């Protein structure tokens, strides 16, 4: 093949890619990205953003405006900090991505107070209450589903605690929870809830989505150094007019519209939650029956990512490589856990039937 030749067309396989993100993208969604371009300031763009507004509200369980931006989820984490932290944030840290959220606070010139627990464990609401009593802060950062450890934090409980304290906002990374397990920004009282396109939404990477509370908007309006690209005030004003703030990834918006329609056909967000819950329970039962240890304790396990301890003598890269040769993809552990754990990302459009096939292969490798 010369430098000018195109690579041969490849029909993407679907249903065997269980990485904890990016996750598998359905062929119907990939096909939507082949639609012709439209002008990002055209009437067609306004109509597209208007069509997806109500389905996005249903996805986020909110009456607020759902923001959609061309960025990774880390970009909207920065939006949360720049627009939601006045001086000091209490950062709940129980893994690599919650650690990143804490580091973003300091990178944006704010002070971060860390409430840290060992990998594989969760912070409980009474621990948060005690930390807030001992530290003067104006925001709390938390990762709902910690992708590096598979721990699901009690964000609803955190919200109840935060509401006991005046002028403290709750900023939530819901990257591997939203669209895969219950996330209720309005009902729980979350101030900023963000996610990325490449996890339980099962879209290609490149979009971030979020919703802000009235308190968050008021806080943002009072902060002079919000920046430009991630200015919540101008971002939300544009979305209310069904306009992008900057040149968007138009093809990804076509994919988002198609996926929102597929979620509706499945039975809506609650049906999607139920399927993810069933996949989590299937892995729990499989692991328990075979003496395979979960990293997180019962009741604090993500519905979308299962982090499993490997038996003595097994190394994650050997297990993942063997599965790769068989045509399946899962994740090794992350950070300090990279050798001793594996992570199965059962999120997005995966099914119980495909998960059962994968688990049978994993069992063979663990023997």
C-alpha positions in Angstrom: 0.0 0.0 0.0 1.5 3.4 -1.0 1.1 6.5 1.0 -1.7 7.7 -1.3 -3.8 4.5 -1.0 -6.7 4.2 1.4 -6.7 1.3 3.9 -9.2 -1.5 3.1 -12.7 -0.9 4.5 -13.4 -2.8 7.7 -16.8 -3.7 8.9 -16.6 -3.1 12.7 -17.4 -6.1 14.9 -19.9 -5.3 17.6 -20.5 -6.8 21.0 -17.0 -8.0 22.0 -15.4 -4.7 23.1 -15.9 -4.6 26.9 -13.3 -1.9 27.7 -14.3 0.5 30.5 -14.3 3.2 27.9 -14.4 4.0 25.2 -17.1 1.4 24.8 -18.6 -0.4 21.8 -20.6 1.8 19.4 -23.6 0.2 17.6 -23.3 0.1 13.8 -26.5 2.2 13.5 -24.9 5.0 15.5 -21.7 4.8 13.4 -23.7 5.0 10.2 -25.4 8.2 11.5 -22.0 9.9 11.4 -21.8 9.6 7.7 -24.5 12.1 7.1 -23.5 15.2 5.1 -22.2 18.3 7.0 -24.5 21.2 8.0 -23.5 24.7 8.9 -23.0 25.1 12.6 -24.8 28.4 12.5 -27.6 27.2 10.2 -31.2 26.6 10.8 -30.5 22.9 10.4 -28.2 23.1 13.4 -30.8 24.9 15.5 -33.4 22.3 14.5 -31.0 19.4 15.5 -30.3 20.9 18.9 -34.0 21.6 19.4 -34.9 18.0 18.6 -32.4 16.5 21.1 -33.3 18.9 23.9 -36.2 17.0 25.4 -34.6 13.5 25.0 -31.5 14.9 26.8 -33.7 16.2 29.6 -35.2 12.7 30.0 -31.7 11.2 29.9 -30.5 13.5 32.7 -33.8 13.4 34.6 -33.9 17.2 34.6 -36.0 20.1 33.7 -32.9 22.2 33.2 -30.9 22.8 30.0 -28.5 20.0 29.1 -25.2 21.4 27.9 -23.5 19.6 25.0 -19.9 20.5 24.2 -17.2 19.3 21.9 -14.6 18.2 24.5 -13.7 15.2 26.6 -15.4 14.9 29.9 -12.3 16.4 31.5 -13.2 19.7 29.8 -16.5 19.8 31.6 -14.7 18.8 34.9 -12.8 22.0 34.3 -16.1 23.8 33.6 -17.3 22.6 37.0 -14.3 23.9 38.8 -14.0 27.3 37.0 -17.7 28.0 37.4 -18.5 26.3 40.7 -15.5 26.7 43.1 -15.1 30.1 44.6 -11.9 29.5 46.7 -11.8 26.0 48.3 -13.2 22.6 47.4 -13.4 19.4 49.4 -12.3 16.7 46.9 -13.5 13.2 47.6 -10.7 10.9 46.4 -10.9 7.1 46.1 -9.2 6.4 42.8 -7.4 7.9 39.8 -10.3 9.9 38.3 -11.4 11.5 41.5 -7.7 12.3 42.0 -7.8 14.0 38.6 -10.8 16.1 39.7 -8.9 17.2 42.8 -5.9 18.1 40.7 -8.1 20.2 38.4 -9.1 22.3 41.4 -5.5 23.3 42.1 -4.7 23.6 38.3 -7.5 26.2 38.1 -5.9 28.2 41.0 -8.2 27.1 43.7 -7.4 25.2 46.9 -8.3 21.5 47.3 -8.8 19.8 50.6 -8.7 16.0 50.1 -10.9 13.5 51.8 -9.1 10.3 50.7 -9.9 6.6 51.3 -8.0 3.5 50.1 -8.5 2.1 46.6 -11.6 0.0 46.3 -13.5 1.7 49.2 -16.1 4.4 49.3 -16.6 7.6 51.3 -19.8 7.4 53.4 -22.1 10.4 54.0 -21.2 10.6 57.7 -17.5 10.9 56.7 -18.3 13.8 54.3 -20.4 15.5 57.1 -17.5 15.3 59.5 -15.0 16.7 56.9 -17.3 19.6 56.0 -17.6 20.5 59.7 -13.8 20.6 60.0 -13.1 22.4 56.8 -14.3 25.7 55.4 -15.1 25.0 51.7 -17.6 26.3 49.1 -17.8 23.1 46.9 -17.4 19.4 46.9 -16.1 17.4 44.0 -16.9 13.7 43.6 -16.7 10.9 41.0 -20.0 8.9 41.2 -18.7 5.8 39.5 -14.9 5.6 39.9 -13.8 3.9 36.7 -10.4 2.9 38.1 -11.8 0.8 40.9 -15.4 0.1 40.1 -16.7 1.8 43.2 -20.1 3.5 43.2 -20.3 6.4 45.6 -23.5 7.3 47.5 -24.0 10.6 45.7 -27.7 10.9 46.8 -26.5 10.7 50.4 -23.7 13.2 49.7 -26.3 15.6 48.4 -28.3 15.4 51.6 -25.2 16.2 53.6 -24.1 19.1 51.5 -27.5 20.7 51.8 -27.0 20.9 55.5 -24.2 23.5 54.9 -24.7 27.0 53.5 -23.1 28.0 50.2 -21.6 24.6 49.4 -22.1 23.2 45.9 -21.9 19.5 44.9 -20.0 18.9 41.6 -20.4 15.4 40.3 -18.5 13.5 37.7 -21.1 11.0 36.4 -19.0 9.8 33.5 -19.5 6.0 34.0 -22.8 6.2 35.8 -25.1 8.4 33.8 -27.1 6.4 31.3 -26.0 3.2 33.1 -27.4 3.6 36.6 -29.7 6.0 38.4 -28.4 9.6 38.4 -31.0 12.2 39.5 -29.7 15.8 39.3 -33.0 17.4 40.1 -34.4 14.9 42.6 -31.2 14.6 44.5 -30.2 18.2 44.4 -26.9 18.0 42.5 -25.4 21.3 41.4 -23.4 20.2 38.4 -23.6 16.8 36.8 -21.3 15.9 33.9 -20.7 12.9 31.7 -18.9 11.9 28.5 -20.1 10.4 25.3 -17.9 7.4 25.2 -19.1 5.5 28.3 -22.7 4.3 29.1 -24.1 6.5 26.3 -22.1 4.2 23.9 -21.0 7.0 21.5 -17.6 7.7 20.1 -15.4 9.9 22.3 -15.5 13.7 21.8 -18.7 15.0 23.5 -19.3 16.1 27.1 -22.7 16.7 28.5 -23.8 18.4 31.7 -26.7 20.1 33.6 -26.3 22.9 36.2 -28.6 23.8 39.1 -29.9 27.3 39.7 -27.3 27.6 42.5 -24.5 26.7 40.2 -25.6 29.3 37.6 -25.7 31.9 40.4 -22.2 31.0 41.5 -20.9 31.1 38.0 -22.3 34.5 37.4 -20.5 35.8 40.5 -17.0 34.5 39.4 -15.0 36.8 37.2 -12.4 34.3 35.9 -14.5 31.6 34.3 -12.4 31.5 31.1 -13.9 31.5 27.6 -14.4 28.0 26.2 -15.9 26.6 29.5 -17.9 29.7 30.6 -21.1 28.2 31.9 -23.1 31.4 31.6 -22.5 31.9 27.9 -22.6 28.2 27.3 -26.1 27.8 28.8 -27.3 31.0 27.1 -26.3 29.6 23.7 -27.9 26.2 24.4 -31.2 27.9 25.3 -31.2 29.5 21.8 -30.3 26.0 20.4 -26.9 27.4 19.3 -23.5 25.9 19.8 -20.9 28.1 21.6 -18.1 27.1 19.2 -17.8 25.0 16.1 -19.2 21.6 17.3 -18.4 18.0 16.3 -21.4 17.8 13.9 -21.0 14.1 13.1 -21.0 13.3 16.8 -24.3 15.3 17.3 -25.8 13.2 14.5 -24.7 10.1 16.4 -26.1 11.5 19.7 -29.5 12.1 18.1 -29.6 8.5 16.8 -28.5 7.0 20.1 -31.2 9.0 22.0 -33.8 7.5 19.7 -32.4 4.0 20.3 -32.6 4.6 24.1 -36.2 5.6 23.7 -36.9 2.4 21.6 -35.4 0.3 24.4 -38.0 1.6 26.8 -36.3 4.8 28.0 -33.6 5.5 30.6 -35.2 3.3 33.3 -35.1 0.2 31.0 -31.4 1.1 30.2 -30.7 1.2 33.9 -32.4 -2.2 34.5 -30.2 -3.8 31.7 -27.0 -2.4 33.3 -28.1 -3.6 36.8 -28.8 -7.1 35.4 -25.2 -7.2 33.9 -23.7 -6.1 37.2 -25.6 -8.7 39.1 -24.6 -11.4 36.5 -20.9 -10.6 37.1 -21.5 -10.6 40.9 -23.1 -14.0 40.8 -20.5 -15.4 38.4 -17.6 -14.1 40.6 -19.2 -15.4 43.9 -19.8 -18.9 42.4 -16.2 -19.1 41.3 -14.5 -17.6 44.3 -13.3 -14.5 42.3 -13.1 -11.4 44.6 -14.6 -8.1 43.7 -12.4 -5.1 44.6 -15.4 -2.9 45.9 -17.6 -4.2 48.7 -21.2 -5.2 48.2 -23.5 -2.2 47.9 -20.8 0.0 46.5 -20.3 -1.6 43.1 -20.6 0.3 39.9 -23.4 -0.9 37.6 -21.1 -0.3 34.5 -17.6 -1.4 35.5 -16.7 -4.5 37.5 -13.2 -4.5 39.0 -12.1 -8.0 39.9 -9.0 -9.2 41.8 -7.0 -11.8 40.0 -6.0 -15.0 41.7 -2.4 -15.4 43.0 0.0 -16.0 40.1 -2.2 -14.3 37.4 -1.2 -11.0 35.8 -3.8 -8.7 34.2 -1.8 -8.2 30.9 -1.7 -11.9 30.3 -5.4 -12.3 30.8 -6.3 -9.4 28.6 -3.9 -10.5 25.9 -5.4 -14.0 25.8 -8.9 -12.5 25.5 -7.7 -10.2 22.7 -6.4 -13.2 20.7 -9.9 -14.6 21.0 -11.4 -11.4 19.7 -12.6 -9.9 23.0 -11.4 -6.8 24.8 -11.5 -6.0 28.5 -9.4 -3.7 30.6 -6.4 -4.3 32.9 -6.4 -2.6 36.3 -5.7 1.1 36.4 -2.7 2.8 38.1 -1.5 0.9 41.2 -4.0 -1.9 40.4 -2.9 -2.5 36.8 -1.3 -5.9 37.4 -3.6 -7.3 40.1 -7.1 -6.6 38.8 -9.1 -6.7 35.6 -12.0 -4.4 34.7 -15.0 -5.4 32.6 -16.9 -2.5 31.2 -20.4 -3.9 30.8 -22.0 -0.6 29.7 -23.6 1.0 26.8 -25.4 -1.4 24.4 -23.9 -4.6 25.7 -26.2 -7.6 26.4 -26.4 -10.3 29.0 -25.9 -12.9 26.3 -22.6 -11.4 25.2 -21.5 -10.9 28.8 -22.1 -14.6 29.4 -19.8 -15.5 26.5 -17.1 -13.2 27.8 -17.3 -14.5 31.3 -16.9 -18.1 30.1 -13.7 -17.0 28.4 -12.5 -15.2 31.5 -13.1 -18.3 33.6 -11.0 -20.4 31.2 -8.1 -17.9 31.6 -8.4 -17.7 35.3 -8.1 -21.5 35.6 
